[in-house]
Amino acid sequence: QVQLVESGGGLVQAGGSLTLSCSASGSRFSIGLMGWFRRAPGKQRELVAHITRGGNTNYADSVKGRFTISRDNAKNTVYLQMNSLKPEDTAVYFCNIGRYSSGSYYSPGDYWGQGTQVTVSS
C-alpha cells in the first residue's frame, strides 16, 4: 500500500516562505507524476503544481513565480518551495501521485497524503 506523508506546514506572516515535503513509501514501482493540491476553507480543491519524474513542471497561475515544485527521485520525495506567501495561500496542502498529465492538465490518482496546514497571516 502506497503511503504519502506531507510535512512542513505551519503559520507564517505574509511575505514569508515555507517548504513542504511529501515522502512516498510502499510502492513497488518508481513514483512517476506527482502533484500538490490545496483546499482552502469553503473552496474547492485546487491543483497548485505538478512535476513529472523527469522534472517537467507546471503551475497554477495563482502561484507562478512564487512557488517551485521539485523532487528527489532517490528519496521518493517531492517538495513545494513557497515564497512571497499571501493570506490567500492559506489552505490544507495535499500531495498526490498522478495518473497522467499534459501541459496544465493533471489527472489525479488514488493516493493522497493526509495534508499539511499552511496559514498565512496578514
N, CA, C and O of each residue as an XYZ file, in Angstrom:
488
protein
N       0.849     -1.181      0.000
C       0.000      0.000      0.000
C       0.895      1.245      0.000
O       1.766      1.409      0.854
N       0.651      2.109     -0.980
C       1.436      3.331     -1.072
C       0.951      4.325     -0.024
O      -0.251      4.512      0.168
N       1.891      4.947      0.639
C       1.570      6.000      1.611
C       2.307      7.273      1.245
O       3.474      7.247      0.854
N       1.604      8.387      1.378
C       2.190      9.712      1.167
C       2.086     10.475      2.474
O       1.025     10.524      3.098
N       3.194     11.068      2.880
C       3.208     11.819      4.125
C       3.759     13.207      3.852
O       4.907     13.362      3.437
N       2.918     14.225      4.092
C       3.336     15.614      3.924
C       3.863     16.166      5.239
O       3.478     15.721      6.320
N       4.742     17.135      5.124
C       5.249     17.846      6.297
C       5.691     19.230      5.865
O       5.812     19.522      4.676
N       5.933     20.082      6.863
C       6.480     21.394      6.587
C       5.503     22.548      6.683
O       5.900     23.706      6.552
N       4.231     22.250      6.910
C       3.271     23.334      7.035
C       3.466     24.100      8.320
O       4.265     23.717      9.174
N       2.721     25.195      8.451
C       2.825     25.992      9.656
C       2.207     27.352      9.473
O       1.503     27.616      8.498
N       2.488     28.217     10.440
C       1.987     29.597     10.434
C       3.124     30.519     10.032
O       4.222     30.441     10.582
N       2.854     31.392      9.071
C       3.874     32.310      8.587
C       3.222     33.651      8.264
O       2.046     33.705      7.907
N       3.974     34.707      8.388
C       3.453     36.025      8.032
C       3.477     36.212      6.512
O       4.268     35.591      5.802
N       2.607     37.067      6.050
C       2.587     37.391      4.631
C       3.971     37.862      4.183
O       4.639     38.638      4.868
N       4.377     37.371      3.019
C       5.701     37.672      2.508
C       6.746     36.638      2.891
O       7.858     36.643      2.363
N       6.393     35.760      3.801
C       7.318     34.740      4.254
C       7.385     33.540      3.339
O       6.786     33.521      2.264
N       8.128     32.534      3.786
C       8.357     31.338      2.969
C       8.164     30.073      3.801
O       8.360     30.068      5.016
N       7.784     29.028      3.126
C       7.712     27.695      3.705
C       8.086     26.693      2.631
O       7.896     26.940      1.440
N       8.618     25.559      3.064
C       8.878     24.459      2.143
C       8.149     23.221      2.638
O       8.369     22.756      3.756
N       7.282     22.701      1.791
C       6.558     21.477      2.097
C       7.287     20.289      1.493
O       7.929     20.398      0.449
N       7.176     19.163      2.165
C       7.750     17.918      1.664
C       6.668     16.856      1.630
O       5.748     16.863      2.448
N       6.788     15.946      0.679
C       5.872     14.810      0.586
C       6.710     13.585      0.269
O       7.333     13.502     -0.789
N       6.721     12.639      1.188
C       7.500     11.420      1.019
C       6.576     10.250      0.717
O       5.567     10.046      1.392
N       6.935      9.493     -0.300
C       6.151      8.334     -0.704
C       6.854      7.056     -0.271
O       8.076      6.941     -0.371
N       6.077      6.104      0.207
C       6.640      4.820      0.598
C       5.666      3.710      0.244
O       4.479      3.952      0.025
N       6.182      2.495      0.190
C       5.332      1.343     -0.023
C       5.063      0.980     -1.465
O       4.330      0.029     -1.737
N       5.645      1.723     -2.398
C       5.406      1.415     -3.808
C       6.442      0.428     -4.325
O       7.631      0.530     -4.020
N       5.965     -0.529     -5.114
C       6.869     -1.493     -5.729
C       7.502     -0.918     -6.987
O       8.456     -1.482     -7.523
N       6.977      0.189     -7.449
C       7.447      0.788     -8.684
C       7.968      2.195     -8.427
O       7.702      2.796     -7.386
N       8.702      2.696     -9.382
C       9.173      4.070     -9.266
C       7.987      5.029     -9.289
O       7.041      4.846    -10.055
N       8.049      6.035     -8.454
C       6.989      7.034     -8.413
C       7.142      7.970     -9.609
O       8.218      8.528     -9.828
N       6.086      8.140    -10.373
C       6.147      8.993    -11.556
C       5.610     10.384    -11.277
O       6.151     11.126    -10.458
N       4.537     10.719    -11.973
C       3.940     12.032    -11.874
C       3.439     12.311    -10.452
O       2.798     11.462     -9.833
N       3.739     13.508     -9.947
C       3.245     13.898     -8.626
C       2.755     15.340     -8.670
O       3.234     16.166     -9.447
N       1.797     15.605     -7.818
C       1.237     16.942     -7.790
C       0.951     17.413     -6.375
O       0.808     16.614     -5.449
N       0.872     18.723     -6.231
C       0.442     19.363     -4.988
C      -0.910     20.032     -5.233
O      -1.106     20.740     -6.221
N      -1.824     19.788     -4.315
C      -3.124     20.426     -4.327
C      -3.304     21.212     -3.022
O      -2.551     21.039     -2.063
N      -4.312     22.071     -3.014
C      -4.672     22.725     -1.762
C      -6.184     22.903     -1.716
O      -6.862     22.987     -2.740
N      -6.681     22.958     -0.489
C      -8.103     23.229     -0.280
C      -8.223     24.276      0.810
O      -7.864     24.040      1.964
N      -8.730     25.423      0.430
C      -8.973     26.499      1.382
C     -10.383     26.353      1.950
O     -11.245     25.749      1.313
N     -10.623     26.894      3.127
C     -11.959     26.784      3.721
C     -13.035     27.333      2.789
O     -12.930     28.454      2.293
N     -14.066     26.530      2.560
C     -15.171     26.964      1.728
C     -14.903     26.959      0.243
O     -15.739     27.410     -0.539
N     -13.757     26.459     -0.157
C     -13.407     26.452     -1.583
C     -13.144     25.033     -2.067
O     -12.925     24.116     -1.276
N     -13.171     24.878     -3.375
C     -12.880     23.581     -3.966
C     -11.371     23.313     -3.959
O     -10.545     24.221     -3.864
N     -11.067     22.048     -4.064
C      -9.664     21.662     -4.172
C      -9.053     22.265     -5.433
O      -9.684     22.295     -6.490
N      -7.827     22.740     -5.309
C      -7.146     23.424     -6.415
C      -5.796     22.772     -6.663
O      -5.035     22.525     -5.728
N      -5.504     22.494     -7.927
C      -4.182     21.999     -8.296
C      -3.201     23.161     -8.244
O      -3.421     24.198     -8.871
N      -2.141     22.987     -7.510
C      -1.158     24.046     -7.331
C       0.001     23.887     -8.305
O       0.394     24.840     -8.978
N       0.543     22.673     -8.377
C       1.691     22.418     -9.240
C       1.844     20.915     -9.425
O       1.412     20.122     -8.588
N       2.466     20.542    -10.537
C       2.787     19.129    -10.699
C       4.120     18.977    -11.397
O       4.609     19.897    -12.052
N       4.699     17.798    -11.243
C       6.036     17.539    -11.762
C       6.119     16.087    -12.232
O       5.655     15.171    -11.553
N       6.713     15.901    -13.399
C       6.932     14.550    -13.905
C       8.187     13.961    -13.279
O       8.949     14.663    -12.616
N       8.391     12.687    -13.491
C       9.576     12.060    -12.941
C      10.838     12.685    -13.546
O      11.880     12.758    -12.893
N      10.731     13.127    -14.783
C      11.867     13.741    -15.451
C      12.082     15.192    -15.099
O      13.066     15.797    -15.525
N      11.161     15.767    -14.314
C      11.375     17.122    -13.830
C      10.614     18.206    -14.571
O      10.818     19.388    -14.298
N       9.741     17.837    -15.501
C       8.908     18.845    -16.150
C       7.858     19.338    -15.163
O       7.219     18.542    -14.474
N       7.687     20.645    -15.101
C       6.804     21.225    -14.094
C       5.693     22.064    -14.726
O       5.796     22.514    -15.867
N       4.644     22.254    -13.953
C       3.543     23.106    -14.365
C       2.924     23.700    -13.121
O       2.836     23.043    -12.083
N       2.486     24.975    -13.229
C       1.988     25.700    -12.055
C       0.635     26.355    -12.336
O       0.327     26.738    -13.465
N      -0.142     26.467    -11.293
C      -1.348     27.278    -11.380
C      -0.935     28.738    -11.527
O       0.098     29.157    -11.003
N      -1.747     29.505    -12.241
C      -1.416     30.909    -12.457
C      -1.270     31.661    -11.138
O      -0.474     32.595    -11.039
N      -2.028     31.263    -10.139
C      -2.026     31.973     -8.866
C      -0.714     31.839     -8.099
O      -0.458     32.610     -7.174
N       0.117     30.871     -8.473
C       1.368     30.662     -7.726
C       2.611     30.804     -8.600
O       3.731     30.718     -8.096
N       2.432     31.016     -9.882
C       3.583     31.146    -10.780
C       4.497     32.268    -10.314
O       4.047     33.361     -9.968
N       5.779     31.973    -10.315
C       6.767     32.955     -9.912
C       6.996     33.011     -8.411
O       7.947     33.646     -7.955
N       6.137     32.353     -7.633
C       6.286     32.351     -6.176
C       6.583     30.954     -5.627
O       7.333     30.810     -4.661
N       5.996     29.928     -6.244
C       6.177     28.553     -5.773
C       7.066     27.790     -6.742
O       7.067     28.043     -7.947
N       7.823     26.851     -6.189
C       8.662     25.981     -7.003
C       8.483     24.543     -6.544
O       8.678     24.224     -5.371
N       8.111     23.683     -7.478
C       7.997     22.260     -7.178
C       9.260     21.560     -7.652
O       9.786     21.862     -8.723
N       9.737     20.626     -6.848
C      10.927     19.864     -7.208
C      10.800     18.468     -6.617
O       9.864     18.192     -5.866
N      11.723     17.600     -6.948
C      11.647     16.230     -6.436
C      13.037     15.634     -6.337
O      13.980     16.051     -7.009
N      13.120     14.634     -5.462
C      14.312     13.820     -5.320
C      13.868     12.388     -5.562
O      13.297     11.755     -4.674
N      14.124     11.876     -6.749
C      13.620     10.544     -7.102
C      14.243      9.446     -6.233
O      13.598      8.440     -5.939
N      15.480      9.645     -5.833
C      16.136      8.633     -4.999
C      15.444      8.503     -3.643
O      15.451      7.437     -3.028
N      14.852      9.595     -3.192
C      14.175      9.600     -1.892
C      12.661      9.481     -2.025
O      11.944      9.473     -1.025
N      12.176      9.389     -3.265
C      10.718      9.355     -3.493
C      10.023     10.514     -2.775
O       8.988     10.336     -2.133
N      10.599     11.672     -2.895
C      10.102     12.852     -2.193
C       9.904     14.001     -3.171
O      10.731     14.238     -4.051
N       8.801     14.702     -3.004
C       8.527     15.903     -3.795
C       8.412     17.080     -2.832
O       7.922     16.934     -1.712
N       8.865     18.235     -3.277
C       8.904     19.432     -2.441
C       8.084     20.551     -3.074
O       7.862     20.574     -4.285
N       7.650     21.459     -2.245
C       6.994     22.662     -2.731
C       7.573     23.837     -1.951
O       7.235     24.056     -0.788
N       8.448     24.586     -2.612
C       9.015     25.782     -2.019
C       8.051     26.925     -2.278
O       7.731     27.231     -3.426
N       7.591     27.554     -1.206
C       6.594     28.613     -1.324
C       7.194     29.914     -0.803
O       7.522     30.030      0.378
N       7.332     30.882     -1.689
C       7.871     32.190     -1.329
C       6.801     33.268     -1.504
O       5.772     33.052     -2.146
N       7.069     34.417     -0.925
C       6.150     35.561     -1.035
C       4.712     35.132     -0.741
O       3.790     35.442     -1.495
N       4.545     34.430      0.343
C       3.235     33.889      0.683
C       2.235     35.006      0.962
O       2.570     36.062      1.497
N       0.985     34.723      0.572
C      -0.113     35.657      0.749
C      -1.186     35.015      1.624
O      -1.262     33.789      1.705
N      -2.017     35.827      2.279
C      -3.097     35.241      3.083
C      -3.986     34.297      2.277
O      -4.507     33.324      2.822
N      -4.160     34.573      0.995
C      -4.997     33.703      0.168
C      -4.346     32.355     -0.140
O      -4.987     31.486     -0.731
N      -3.090     32.167      0.249
C      -2.455     30.854      0.128
C      -2.806     29.940      1.299
O      -2.449     28.761      1.298
N      -3.499     30.478      2.288
C      -3.905     29.680      3.445
C      -4.801     28.536      3.006
O      -5.831     28.751      2.366
N      -4.404     27.315      3.354
C      -5.136     26.123      2.922
C      -4.472     24.895      3.527
O      -3.387     24.968      4.103
N      -5.156     23.764      3.379
C      -4.518     22.481      3.630
C      -3.924     22.013      2.306
O      -4.611     21.970      1.286
N      -2.656     21.667      2.334
C      -1.948     21.253      1.136
C      -1.768     19.734      1.138
O      -1.353     19.134      2.129
N      -2.094     19.140     -0.004
C      -2.030     17.686     -0.169
C      -1.118     17.334     -1.336
O      -1.034     18.074     -2.315
N      -0.445     16.214     -1.225
C       0.270     15.708     -2.393
C      -0.466     14.485     -2.935
O      -1.249     13.836     -2.242
N      -0.183     14.204     -4.190
C      -0.905     13.155     -4.904
C       0.004     12.517     -5.936
O       0.848     13.190     -6.528
N      -0.165     11.225     -6.152
C       0.511     10.556     -7.260
C      -0.451     10.571     -8.437
O      -1.550     10.020     -8.366
N      -0.027     11.207     -9.511
C      -0.921     11.407    -10.640
C      -0.942     10.248    -11.613
O      -0.050      9.400    -11.644
N      -2.020     10.249    -12.420
C      -2.162      9.227    -13.457
C      -1.563      9.689    -14.779
O      -0.876      8.933    -15.466
N      -1.835     10.929    -15.115
C      -1.484     11.429    -16.435
C      -1.466     12.939    -16.408
O      -2.246     13.563    -15.688
N      -0.588     13.523    -17.183
C      -0.599     14.982    -17.333
C      -0.257     15.349    -18.765
O       0.457     14.630    -19.463
N      -0.784     16.482    -19.178
C      -0.451     17.031    -20.482
C      -0.570     18.539    -20.374
O      -1.672     19.077    -20.262
N       0.564     19.215    -20.409
C       0.545     20.648    -20.187
C       0.036     20.951    -18.795
O       0.566     20.432    -17.812
N      -0.979     21.780    -18.702
C      -1.528     22.131    -17.400
C      -2.532     21.094    -16.887
O      -2.947     21.140    -15.729
N      -2.915     20.163    -17.757
C      -3.890     19.149    -17.349
C      -3.214     18.084    -16.498
O      -2.123     17.610    -16.815
N      -3.889     17.717    -15.405
C      -3.359     16.713    -14.481
C      -4.503     15.827    -14.030
O      -5.523     16.313    -13.542
N      -4.332     14.537    -14.194
C      -5.338     13.588    -13.738
C      -4.868     12.971    -12.437
O      -3.909     12.198    -12.439
N      -5.521     13.291    -11.313
C      -5.058     12.753    -10.033
C      -5.297     11.257     -9.915
O      -6.269     10.718    -10.445
N      -4.393     10.606     -9.212
C      -4.536      9.193     -8.924
C      -5.222      8.983     -7.590
O      -5.767      9.914     -6.997
N      -5.187      7.748     -7.132
C      -5.940      7.374     -5.938
C      -5.214      7.647     -4.623
O      -5.831      7.627     -3.558
N      -3.921      7.900     -4.690
C      -3.138      8.026     -3.461
C      -2.946      9.492     -3.087
O      -2.448     10.304     -3.866
N      -3.359      9.790     -1.871
C      -3.273     11.137     -1.323
C      -2.603     11.102      0.044
O      -2.705     10.115      0.773
N      -1.923     12.183      0.377
C      -1.435     12.319      1.731
C      -2.539     12.837      2.635
O      -3.656     13.092      2.186
N      -2.212     12.993      3.926
C      -3.215     13.433      4.903
C      -3.365     14.945      4.918
O      -4.323     15.478      5.478
N      -2.415     15.631      4.300
C      -2.466     17.085      4.230
C      -1.659     17.757      5.324
O      -1.465     17.210      6.409
N      -1.198     18.951      5.012
C      -0.491     19.766      5.990
C      -1.031     21.190      5.903
O      -1.189     21.740      4.813
N      -1.310     21.775      7.056
C      -1.955     23.093      7.106
C      -0.917     24.199      6.903
O       0.131     24.218      7.549
N      -1.232     25.102      6.004
C      -0.445     26.322      5.818
C      -1.349     27.504      6.124
O      -2.414     27.658      5.525
N      -0.917     28.335      7.057
C      -1.682     29.518      7.428
C      -0.798     30.739      7.271
O       0.286     30.818      7.848
N      -1.275     31.692      6.482
C      -0.515     32.914      6.225
C      -1.280     34.077      6.843
O      -2.416     34.364      6.464
N      -0.651     34.728      7.785
C      -1.297     35.850      8.466
C      -0.951     37.162      7.768
O       0.131     37.322      7.203
N      -1.895     38.088      7.822
C      -1.681     39.382      7.145
C      -1.031     40.393      8.076
O      -0.780     41.529      7.674
